[in-house]
Amino acid sequence: MAEQRSEADAILEAKGICLQFATRAGTACVLNDMGLVCRSGEVMGLVGESGSGKTVLAGVLLNHIRRPGKIVSGQVLFEGQDLLKLSASELQPIRGRQIAIIVSNARIALNPLIGVGGQIANIYSSHFDVSKKEAREVALEAIKATGINDPAARYNALPHELSGGMVKRIIIAAALVLEPKLLIADEPTSGLDVTIQAQVLDSMAELIGQKKTVSTVLMTRDLGIIAQYCTHVVVTYAGQVVEEAPVQRFFDGPAHPYSILLLASASLNPERGLAVAQIGAPPSKYNLPNGCLFYERCRIPGERCRFERPPLVEVEPGHLVRCWEKDGRL
């Protein structure tokens, strides 16, 4: 039976996001009509090769883009409120408290001079009127919940004194300690070996499952992570969504030519990552083509694809594809 995903239960909806960076080399168009919908309790996987726009999208979703980046158009609706129209002071109670993020470089996100437990306690006490003792107890419980043994012994440890896997768990604890409604995880296991990756992801998935109210946008280049931990998948290419589908349906039958290449590439890669360099490079962000952004790498291009960009259309209930051939109007 086709999956039904109503608009009414959407907790996050990004529409028509266009993001540009003004550089000496010219204007780089990084996001091009990007959009996604994450619904309550959903674990959405956002997958694409390096440079496809995942990390900058994470910044856009929090309305946290620094110069020379500029959001040219679009909306980011969180529970119906457009975050792109809010000031920094209006965003303050939303960031962290309602929307939390796990960054790819965990050590950079931590203060190197403060114990990791104290940093989690500070996050909690900055949003709730609690004593230092209460904040410490909450932080200890949050650390324990990620699977770190003897959290009291790790509480005062500085970030550099912990392994990469432990630092990732600390970041997960810090992100979830406020019980946000939405979690954005940008490459949460980058830099870890496969065994530690699985342990960290298992811990994160278990914590999210316990909360039940946390919706998640998981950004990764690893299709194995998408298959194991996500309920829905969004495939990005050159700053666009090219395919969106329930996970099982996607792996059973990807529709976009890029998605097909990704799956073929991942099956040949022992580390399950994306290795698609052999099929050419993405278009230059400084000189995007007028037509389909995947035209030069596509194995089934049509004449219309060269001159006109395809829209994202629903080819079957819950399955969207940006391709003229799949649209039936090639």
BALOBA-1460 file (C-alpha; in Angstrom, 3 decimals):
// residues 330
<rec num="1" residu="m" x="0.000" y="0.000" z="0.000"/>
<rec num="2" residu="a" x="1.305" y="3.503" z="-0.839"/>
<rec num="3" residu="e" x="2.549" y="5.580" z="2.057"/>
<rec num="4" residu="q" x="0.365" y="8.553" z="2.860"/>
<rec num="5" residu="r" x="2.228" y="11.670" z="4.000"/>
<rec num="6" residu="s" x="-0.202" y="14.512" z="4.601"/>
<rec num="7" residu="e" x="0.883" y="18.141" z="4.637"/>
<rec num="8" residu="a" x="-0.939" y="18.660" z="7.917"/>
<rec num="9" residu="d" x="1.603" y="16.764" z="10.023"/>
<rec num="10" residu="a" x="4.657" y="18.545" z="8.586"/>
<rec num="11" residu="i" x="6.866" y="19.962" z="11.327"/>
<rec num="12" residu="l" x="9.399" y="21.407" z="8.874"/>
<rec num="13" residu="e" x="8.834" y="22.521" z="5.313"/>
<rec num="14" residu="a" x="11.462" y="24.207" z="3.167"/>
<rec num="15" residu="k" x="10.256" y="25.679" z="-0.102"/>
<rec num="16" residu="g" x="12.110" y="27.083" z="-3.106"/>
<rec num="17" residu="i" x="15.382" y="27.786" z="-1.295"/>
<rec num="18" residu="c" x="17.950" y="29.553" z="-3.455"/>
<rec num="19" residu="l" x="21.281" y="30.301" z="-1.777"/>
<rec num="20" residu="q" x="24.152" y="32.159" z="-3.414"/>
<rec num="21" residu="f" x="27.704" y="33.049" z="-2.410"/>
<rec num="22" residu="a" x="29.317" y="36.152" z="-3.858"/>
<rec num="23" residu="t" x="33.020" y="35.434" z="-4.432"/>
<rec num="24" residu="r" x="35.874" y="36.926" z="-6.420"/>
<rec num="25" residu="a" x="35.339" y="34.223" z="-9.015"/>
<rec num="26" residu="g" x="31.701" y="35.207" z="-9.398"/>
<rec num="27" residu="t" x="28.359" y="34.221" z="-7.896"/>
<rec num="28" residu="a" x="28.130" y="30.593" z="-6.824"/>
<rec num="29" residu="c" x="24.588" y="29.179" z="-6.863"/>
<rec num="30" residu="v" x="24.779" y="26.572" z="-4.098"/>
<rec num="31" residu="l" x="21.099" y="25.795" z="-3.513"/>
<rec num="32" residu="n" x="18.735" y="25.934" z="-6.470"/>
<rec num="33" residu="d" x="15.037" y="25.618" z="-5.702"/>
<rec num="34" residu="m" x="15.805" y="23.292" z="-2.793"/>
<rec num="35" residu="g" x="12.920" y="22.027" z="-0.713"/>
<rec num="36" residu="l" x="11.930" y="19.258" z="1.654"/>
<rec num="37" residu="v" x="9.180" y="18.277" z="4.058"/>
<rec num="38" residu="c" x="9.873" y="16.511" z="7.364"/>
<rec num="39" residu="r" x="6.883" y="15.212" z="9.251"/>
<rec num="40" residu="s" x="6.306" y="14.546" z="12.912"/>
<rec num="41" residu="g" x="8.259" y="11.533" z="14.161"/>
<rec num="42" residu="e" x="9.919" y="10.956" z="10.789"/>
<rec num="43" residu="v" x="13.607" y="10.143" z="10.252"/>
<rec num="44" residu="m" x="14.367" y="11.723" z="6.898"/>
<rec num="45" residu="g" x="17.639" y="10.870" z="5.205"/>
<rec num="46" residu="l" x="19.182" y="13.518" z="2.960"/>
<rec num="47" residu="v" x="21.779" y="11.888" z="0.718"/>
<rec num="48" residu="g" x="24.094" y="13.232" z="-1.948"/>
<rec num="49" residu="e" x="27.744" y="13.395" z="-2.881"/>
<rec num="50" residu="s" x="30.098" y="16.014" z="-1.479"/>
<rec num="51" residu="g" x="29.143" y="19.486" z="-2.693"/>
<rec num="52" residu="s" x="25.477" y="18.677" z="-3.284"/>
<rec num="53" residu="g" x="24.364" y="21.280" z="-0.725"/>
<rec num="54" residu="k" x="23.628" y="19.241" z="2.402"/>
<rec num="55" residu="t" x="25.706" y="21.181" z="4.927"/>
<rec num="56" residu="v" x="24.682" y="24.646" z="3.727"/>
<rec num="57" residu="l" x="21.065" y="23.494" z="3.795"/>
<rec num="58" residu="a" x="21.510" y="22.681" z="7.486"/>
<rec num="59" residu="g" x="22.532" y="26.303" z="8.027"/>
<rec num="60" residu="v" x="19.571" y="27.581" z="6.026"/>
<rec num="61" residu="l" x="17.135" y="25.489" z="8.057"/>
<rec num="62" residu="l" x="18.372" y="27.305" z="11.174"/>
<rec num="63" residu="n" x="18.549" y="30.673" z="9.363"/>
<rec num="64" residu="h" x="22.252" y="30.709" z="10.138"/>
<rec num="65" residu="i" x="24.071" y="31.681" z="6.939"/>
<rec num="66" residu="r" x="27.006" y="34.046" z="7.184"/>
<rec num="67" residu="r" x="28.307" y="36.401" z="4.534"/>
<rec num="68" residu="p" x="29.112" y="36.158" z="1.705"/>
<rec num="69" residu="g" x="26.209" y="33.707" z="1.643"/>
<rec num="70" residu="k" x="22.794" y="35.129" z="0.821"/>
<rec num="71" residu="i" x="19.396" y="33.443" z="0.801"/>
<rec num="72" residu="v" x="17.881" y="34.856" z="-2.378"/>
<rec num="73" residu="s" x="14.456" y="33.269" z="-2.080"/>
<rec num="74" residu="g" x="12.434" y="30.635" z="-0.312"/>
<rec num="75" residu="q" x="10.774" y="29.767" z="2.978"/>
<rec num="76" residu="v" x="11.652" y="27.587" z="5.957"/>
<rec num="77" residu="l" x="8.422" y="26.853" z="7.803"/>
<rec num="78" residu="f" x="8.813" y="25.349" z="11.272"/>
<rec num="79" residu="e" x="5.395" y="24.518" z="12.660"/>
<rec num="80" residu="g" x="4.023" y="27.037" z="10.165"/>
<rec num="81" residu="q" x="6.363" y="29.894" z="11.131"/>
<rec num="82" residu="d" x="8.851" y="31.159" z="8.540"/>
<rec num="83" residu="l" x="12.254" y="31.117" z="10.248"/>
<rec num="84" residu="l" x="13.830" y="33.190" z="7.477"/>
<rec num="85" residu="k" x="11.730" y="36.175" z="8.547"/>
<rec num="86" residu="l" x="12.771" y="36.043" z="12.213"/>
<rec num="87" residu="s" x="15.449" y="38.168" z="13.848"/>
<rec num="88" residu="a" x="18.360" y="36.702" z="15.836"/>
<rec num="89" residu="s" x="16.581" y="37.421" z="19.122"/>
<rec num="90" residu="e" x="13.397" y="35.775" z="17.861"/>
<rec num="91" residu="l" x="15.381" y="32.714" z="16.743"/>
<rec num="92" residu="q" x="17.210" y="32.332" z="20.063"/>
<rec num="93" residu="p" x="14.468" y="30.363" z="21.891"/>
<rec num="94" residu="i" x="14.001" y="28.144" z="18.814"/>
<rec num="95" residu="r" x="17.615" y="27.202" z="18.125"/>
<rec num="96" residu="g" x="18.710" y="24.460" z="20.465"/>
<rec num="97" residu="r" x="15.460" y="24.326" z="22.391"/>
<rec num="98" residu="q" x="13.129" y="23.370" z="19.555"/>
<rec num="99" residu="i" x="15.585" y="22.689" z="16.713"/>
<rec num="100" residu="a" x="18.929" y="21.109" z="17.569"/>
<rec num="101" residu="i" x="21.851" y="20.307" z="15.296"/>
<rec num="102" residu="i" x="24.648" y="17.753" z="15.341"/>
<rec num="103" residu="v" x="27.550" y="19.089" z="13.267"/>
<rec num="104" residu="s" x="29.987" y="16.941" z="11.314"/>
<rec num="105" residu="n" x="33.095" y="18.267" z="13.107"/>
<rec num="106" residu="a" x="32.108" y="17.634" z="16.713"/>
<rec num="107" residu="r" x="35.284" y="18.949" z="18.336"/>
<rec num="108" residu="i" x="34.827" y="22.390" z="16.800"/>
<rec num="109" residu="a" x="31.362" y="22.593" z="18.378"/>
<rec num="110" residu="l" x="32.804" y="22.133" z="21.880"/>
<rec num="111" residu="n" x="34.738" y="24.619" z="24.007"/>
<rec num="112" residu="p" x="38.229" y="23.101" z="24.390"/>
<rec num="113" residu="l" x="38.707" y="24.709" z="27.829"/>
<rec num="114" residu="i" x="35.542" y="23.493" z="29.591"/>
<rec num="115" residu="g" x="34.645" y="19.982" z="30.703"/>
<rec num="116" residu="v" x="32.171" y="18.304" z="28.372"/>
<rec num="117" residu="g" x="29.647" y="17.614" z="31.121"/>
<rec num="118" residu="g" x="29.715" y="21.240" z="32.225"/>
<rec num="119" residu="q" x="29.008" y="22.322" z="28.661"/>
<rec num="120" residu="i" x="25.887" y="20.165" z="28.528"/>
<rec num="121" residu="a" x="24.812" y="21.473" z="31.936"/>
<rec num="122" residu="n" x="25.301" y="25.055" z="30.711"/>
<rec num="123" residu="i" x="23.116" y="24.377" z="27.671"/>
<rec num="124" residu="y" x="20.362" y="23.032" z="29.888"/>
<rec num="125" residu="s" x="20.533" y="25.813" z="32.488"/>
<rec num="126" residu="s" x="20.501" y="28.491" z="29.753"/>
<rec num="127" residu="h" x="16.966" y="27.393" z="28.834"/>
<rec num="128" residu="f" x="15.573" y="26.258" z="32.183"/>
<rec num="129" residu="d" x="15.607" y="27.872" z="35.620"/>
<rec num="130" residu="v" x="17.427" y="25.148" z="37.550"/>
<rec num="131" residu="s" x="20.206" y="24.981" z="40.132"/>
<rec num="132" residu="k" x="23.759" y="23.948" z="39.204"/>
<rec num="133" residu="k" x="23.195" y="20.639" z="40.946"/>
<rec num="134" residu="e" x="20.035" y="19.944" z="38.957"/>
<rec num="135" residu="a" x="21.733" y="20.904" z="35.687"/>
<rec num="136" residu="r" x="24.641" y="18.589" z="36.514"/>
<rec num="137" residu="e" x="22.284" y="15.697" z="37.201"/>
<rec num="138" residu="v" x="20.482" y="16.242" z="33.910"/>
<rec num="139" residu="a" x="23.811" y="16.406" z="32.050"/>
<rec num="140" residu="l" x="25.027" y="13.189" z="33.690"/>
<rec num="141" residu="e" x="21.824" y="11.427" z="32.707"/>
<rec num="142" residu="a" x="22.127" y="12.720" z="29.139"/>
<rec num="143" residu="i" x="25.716" y="11.443" z="28.898"/>
<rec num="144" residu="k" x="24.729" y="8.079" z="30.345"/>
<rec num="145" residu="a" x="21.883" y="7.761" z="27.843"/>
<rec num="146" residu="t" x="24.342" y="7.853" z="24.922"/>
<rec num="147" residu="g" x="26.082" y="4.721" z="26.179"/>
<rec num="148" residu="i" x="29.176" y="6.306" z="27.722"/>
<rec num="149" residu="n" x="30.339" y="4.256" z="30.681"/>
<rec num="150" residu="d" x="30.922" y="5.978" z="34.017"/>
<rec num="151" residu="p" x="29.563" y="9.426" z="33.012"/>
<rec num="152" residu="a" x="30.693" y="10.929" z="36.324"/>
<rec num="153" residu="a" x="34.298" y="10.179" z="35.394"/>
<rec num="154" residu="r" x="33.855" y="11.767" z="31.960"/>
<rec num="155" residu="y" x="31.958" y="14.802" z="33.202"/>
<rec num="156" residu="n" x="35.016" y="17.028" z="33.720"/>
<rec num="157" residu="a" x="37.014" y="15.668" z="30.783"/>
<rec num="158" residu="l" x="38.101" y="18.176" z="28.163"/>
<rec num="159" residu="p" x="37.156" y="17.412" z="24.558"/>
<rec num="160" residu="h" x="40.718" y="16.536" z="23.519"/>
<rec num="161" residu="e" x="40.877" y="13.927" z="26.282"/>
<rec num="162" residu="l" x="38.058" y="11.902" z="24.712"/>
<rec num="163" residu="s" x="38.050" y="9.625" z="21.682"/>
<rec num="164" residu="g" x="36.276" y="10.656" z="18.493"/>
<rec num="165" residu="g" x="33.384" y="8.313" z="19.232"/>
<rec num="166" residu="m" x="32.914" y="9.713" z="22.730"/>
<rec num="167" residu="v" x="32.996" y="13.286" z="21.438"/>
<rec num="168" residu="k" x="30.241" y="12.415" z="18.942"/>
<rec num="169" residu="r" x="28.171" y="10.947" z="21.776"/>
<rec num="170" residu="i" x="28.683" y="14.102" z="23.836"/>
<rec num="171" residu="i" x="27.421" y="16.200" z="20.916"/>
<rec num="172" residu="i" x="24.376" y="13.949" z="20.607"/>
<rec num="173" residu="a" x="23.735" y="14.303" z="24.350"/>
<rec num="174" residu="a" x="24.049" y="18.094" z="24.085"/>
<rec num="175" residu="a" x="21.637" y="18.182" z="21.129"/>
<rec num="176" residu="l" x="18.973" y="16.037" z="22.794"/>
<rec num="177" residu="v" x="19.228" y="17.260" z="26.388"/>
<rec num="178" residu="l" x="16.648" y="19.992" z="25.700"/>
<rec num="179" residu="e" x="14.286" y="17.473" z="24.059"/>
<rec num="180" residu="p" x="13.934" y="19.400" z="20.778"/>
<rec num="181" residu="k" x="11.108" y="18.774" z="18.338"/>
<rec num="182" residu="l" x="13.487" y="18.605" z="15.376"/>
<rec num="183" residu="l" x="17.034" y="17.248" z="15.150"/>
<rec num="184" residu="i" x="19.315" y="18.067" z="12.211"/>
<rec num="185" residu="a" x="22.250" y="15.645" z="12.037"/>
<rec num="186" residu="d" x="24.890" y="16.685" z="9.497"/>
<rec num="187" residu="e" x="27.217" y="13.723" z="8.824"/>
<rec num="188" residu="p" x="27.018" y="12.700" z="12.509"/>
<rec num="189" residu="t" x="29.574" y="9.889" z="12.141"/>
<rec num="190" residu="s" x="32.151" y="11.485" z="9.847"/>
<rec num="191" residu="g" x="35.727" y="10.651" z="10.765"/>
<rec num="192" residu="l" x="34.843" y="7.473" z="12.662"/>
<rec num="193" residu="d" x="35.622" y="3.902" z="11.671"/>
<rec num="194" residu="v" x="32.733" y="1.690" z="10.609"/>
<rec num="195" residu="t" x="32.374" y="-0.114" z="13.940"/>
<rec num="196" residu="i" x="32.232" y="3.098" z="15.983"/>
<rec num="197" residu="q" x="29.882" y="4.634" z="13.411"/>
<rec num="198" residu="a" x="27.397" y="1.837" z="13.989"/>
<rec num="199" residu="q" x="27.634" y="2.198" z="17.771"/>
<rec num="200" residu="v" x="27.086" y="5.962" z="17.662"/>
<rec num="201" residu="l" x="24.190" y="5.699" z="15.211"/>
<rec num="202" residu="d" x="22.572" y="2.929" z="17.236"/>
<rec num="203" residu="s" x="22.771" y="5.113" z="20.348"/>
<rec num="204" residu="m" x="21.322" y="8.102" z="18.513"/>
<rec num="205" residu="a" x="18.517" y="6.034" z="16.985"/>
<rec num="206" residu="e" x="17.656" y="4.534" z="20.368"/>
<rec num="207" residu="l" x="17.500" y="7.954" z="22.010"/>
<rec num="208" residu="i" x="15.347" y="9.354" z="19.211"/>
<rec num="209" residu="g" x="13.063" y="6.338" z="19.464"/>
<rec num="210" residu="q" x="12.648" y="6.875" z="23.199"/>
<rec num="211" residu="k" x="11.662" y="10.518" z="22.688"/>
<rec num="212" residu="k" x="9.098" y="9.569" z="20.008"/>
<rec num="213" residu="t" x="8.312" y="13.236" z="19.382"/>
<rec num="214" residu="v" x="11.666" y="14.069" z="17.768"/>
<rec num="215" residu="s" x="11.674" y="14.421" z="13.995"/>
<rec num="216" residu="t" x="15.070" y="14.006" z="12.366"/>
<rec num="217" residu="v" x="16.810" y="15.190" z="9.208"/>
<rec num="218" residu="l" x="19.877" y="12.970" z="8.812"/>
<rec num="219" residu="m" x="22.384" y="14.226" z="6.232"/>
<rec num="220" residu="t" x="24.897" y="11.716" z="4.924"/>
<rec num="221" residu="r" x="26.811" y="10.384" z="1.923"/>
<rec num="222" residu="d" x="26.332" y="6.798" z="3.091"/>
<rec num="223" residu="l" x="23.418" y="4.930" z="1.557"/>
<rec num="224" residu="g" x="23.890" y="2.152" z="4.097"/>
<rec num="225" residu="i" x="23.010" y="4.602" z="6.878"/>
<rec num="226" residu="i" x="19.943" y="5.713" z="4.923"/>
<rec num="227" residu="a" x="18.791" y="2.112" z="4.485"/>
<rec num="228" residu="q" x="19.233" y="1.177" z="8.138"/>
<rec num="229" residu="y" x="18.155" y="4.258" z="10.078"/>
<rec num="230" residu="c" x="15.774" y="6.339" z="7.942"/>
<rec num="231" residu="t" x="12.116" y="6.074" z="7.030"/>
<rec num="232" residu="h" x="12.205" y="8.475" z="4.079"/>
<rec num="233" residu="v" x="14.958" y="9.513" z="1.671"/>
<rec num="234" residu="v" x="15.664" y="12.725" z="-0.233"/>
<rec num="235" residu="v" x="18.376" y="12.626" z="-2.914"/>
<rec num="236" residu="t" x="20.162" y="15.910" z="-3.609"/>
<rec num="237" residu="y" x="22.240" y="16.922" z="-6.613"/>
<rec num="238" residu="a" x="23.746" y="20.334" z="-7.407"/>
<rec num="239" residu="g" x="21.618" y="22.028" z="-4.764"/>
<rec num="240" residu="q" x="18.342" y="20.439" z="-5.854"/>
<rec num="241" residu="v" x="16.153" y="17.572" z="-4.738"/>
<rec num="242" residu="v" x="16.108" y="15.086" z="-7.606"/>
<rec num="243" residu="e" x="14.211" y="12.259" z="-5.920"/>
<rec num="244" residu="e" x="12.160" y="11.698" z="-2.779"/>
<rec num="245" residu="a" x="10.564" y="8.461" z="-1.627"/>
<rec num="246" residu="p" x="9.974" y="6.100" z="1.291"/>
<rec num="247" residu="v" x="13.250" y="4.257" z="1.947"/>
<rec num="248" residu="q" x="12.075" y="0.796" z="0.975"/>
<rec num="249" residu="r" x="10.496" y="2.017" z="-2.244"/>
<rec num="250" residu="f" x="13.650" y="3.931" z="-3.147"/>
<rec num="251" residu="f" x="15.935" y="0.937" z="-2.738"/>
<rec num="252" residu="d" x="13.482" y="-1.335" z="-4.529"/>
<rec num="253" residu="g" x="13.268" y="0.948" z="-7.551"/>
<rec num="254" residu="p" x="15.129" y="4.289" z="-7.782"/>
<rec num="255" residu="a" x="13.713" y="6.416" z="-10.586"/>
<rec num="256" residu="h" x="16.097" y="9.308" z="-11.238"/>
<rec num="257" residu="p" x="19.181" y="8.501" z="-13.364"/>
<rec num="258" residu="y" x="21.407" y="10.012" z="-10.663"/>
<rec num="259" residu="s" x="19.829" y="7.854" z="-7.943"/>
<rec num="260" residu="i" x="20.398" y="4.752" z="-10.060"/>
<rec num="261" residu="l" x="24.066" y="5.657" z="-10.425"/>
<rec num="262" residu="l" x="24.392" y="6.302" z="-6.697"/>
<rec num="263" residu="l" x="23.062" y="2.871" z="-5.820"/>
<rec num="264" residu="a" x="25.265" y="1.214" z="-8.423"/>
<rec num="265" residu="s" x="28.273" y="3.126" z="-7.135"/>
<rec num="266" residu="a" x="27.574" y="2.310" z="-3.491"/>
<rec num="267" residu="s" x="27.247" y="-1.393" z="-4.252"/>
<rec num="268" residu="l" x="30.804" y="-1.346" z="-5.634"/>
<rec num="269" residu="n" x="32.198" y="0.659" z="-2.730"/>
<rec num="270" residu="p" x="33.226" y="-1.484" z="0.253"/>
<rec num="271" residu="e" x="32.689" y="1.471" z="2.583"/>
<rec num="272" residu="r" x="29.193" y="2.085" z="1.178"/>
<rec num="273" residu="g" x="29.932" y="5.719" z="0.460"/>
<rec num="274" residu="l" x="29.316" y="7.603" z="-2.781"/>
<rec num="275" residu="a" x="31.987" y="7.251" z="-5.452"/>
<rec num="276" residu="v" x="30.557" y="8.694" z="-8.650"/>
<rec num="277" residu="a" x="33.580" y="10.637" z="-9.910"/>
<rec num="278" residu="q" x="33.965" y="8.133" z="-12.760"/>
<rec num="279" residu="i" x="30.760" y="9.410" z="-14.356"/>
<rec num="280" residu="g" x="31.895" y="13.016" z="-14.533"/>
<rec num="281" residu="a" x="31.657" y="16.134" z="-12.374"/>
<rec num="282" residu="p" x="28.620" y="18.169" z="-11.281"/>
<rec num="283" residu="p" x="27.986" y="21.437" z="-13.142"/>
<rec num="284" residu="s" x="29.938" y="24.498" z="-12.045"/>
<rec num="285" residu="k" x="28.098" y="26.475" z="-9.378"/>
<rec num="286" residu="y" x="29.315" y="29.607" z="-11.155"/>
<rec num="287" residu="n" x="27.797" y="28.656" z="-14.502"/>
<rec num="288" residu="l" x="24.757" y="26.439" z="-14.142"/>
<rec num="289" residu="p" x="23.119" y="25.178" z="-17.344"/>
<rec num="290" residu="n" x="19.682" y="26.385" z="-18.374"/>
<rec num="291" residu="g" x="18.308" y="22.873" z="-18.547"/>
<rec num="292" residu="c" x="18.514" y="19.851" z="-16.280"/>
<rec num="293" residu="l" x="21.461" y="20.143" z="-13.908"/>
<rec num="294" residu="f" x="22.230" y="16.455" z="-14.415"/>
<rec num="295" residu="y" x="22.178" y="16.669" z="-18.225"/>
<rec num="296" residu="e" x="25.932" y="16.271" z="-18.825"/>
<rec num="297" residu="r" x="26.137" y="13.129" z="-16.685"/>
<rec num="298" residu="c" x="22.835" y="11.558" z="-17.679"/>
<rec num="299" residu="r" x="22.770" y="8.349" z="-19.717"/>
<rec num="300" residu="i" x="19.258" y="8.958" z="-21.098"/>
<rec num="301" residu="p" x="19.229" y="12.693" z="-21.963"/>
<rec num="302" residu="g" x="16.558" y="14.143" z="-24.200"/>
<rec num="303" residu="e" x="16.483" y="17.373" z="-26.182"/>
<rec num="304" residu="r" x="14.136" y="19.059" z="-23.714"/>
<rec num="305" residu="c" x="16.517" y="18.232" z="-20.856"/>
<rec num="306" residu="r" x="19.189" y="20.420" z="-22.444"/>
<rec num="307" residu="f" x="17.136" y="23.617" z="-22.444"/>
<rec num="308" residu="e" x="14.499" y="23.339" z="-19.709"/>
<rec num="309" residu="r" x="14.811" y="22.392" z="-16.047"/>
<rec num="310" residu="p" x="12.372" y="19.674" z="-15.005"/>
<rec num="311" residu="p" x="10.058" y="20.185" z="-12.022"/>
<rec num="312" residu="l" x="9.796" y="17.794" z="-9.096"/>
<rec num="313" residu="v" x="6.707" y="15.708" z="-9.853"/>
<rec num="314" residu="e" x="4.934" y="12.832" z="-8.138"/>
<rec num="315" residu="v" x="5.297" y="9.730" z="-10.307"/>
<rec num="316" residu="e" x="3.383" y="7.573" z="-7.804"/>
<rec num="317" residu="p" x="1.948" y="8.302" z="-4.348"/>
<rec num="318" residu="g" x="4.787" y="9.421" z="-2.074"/>
<rec num="319" residu="h" x="7.451" y="9.111" z="-4.800"/>
<rec num="320" residu="l" x="8.711" y="12.352" z="-6.380"/>
<rec num="321" residu="v" x="11.263" y="12.657" z="-9.200"/>
<rec num="322" residu="r" x="12.837" y="15.620" z="-11.039"/>
<rec num="323" residu="c" x="13.204" y="14.173" z="-14.533"/>
<rec num="324" residu="w" x="11.489" y="14.895" z="-17.840"/>
<rec num="325" residu="e" x="11.685" y="11.239" z="-18.875"/>
<rec num="326" residu="k" x="9.932" y="10.104" z="-15.691"/>
<rec num="327" residu="d" x="7.493" y="12.982" z="-16.033"/>
<rec num="328" residu="g" x="6.361" y="11.467" z="-19.324"/>
<rec num="329" residu="r" x="6.779" y="14.744" z="-21.228"/>
<rec num="330" residu="l" x="10.213" y="14.207" z="-22.741"/>
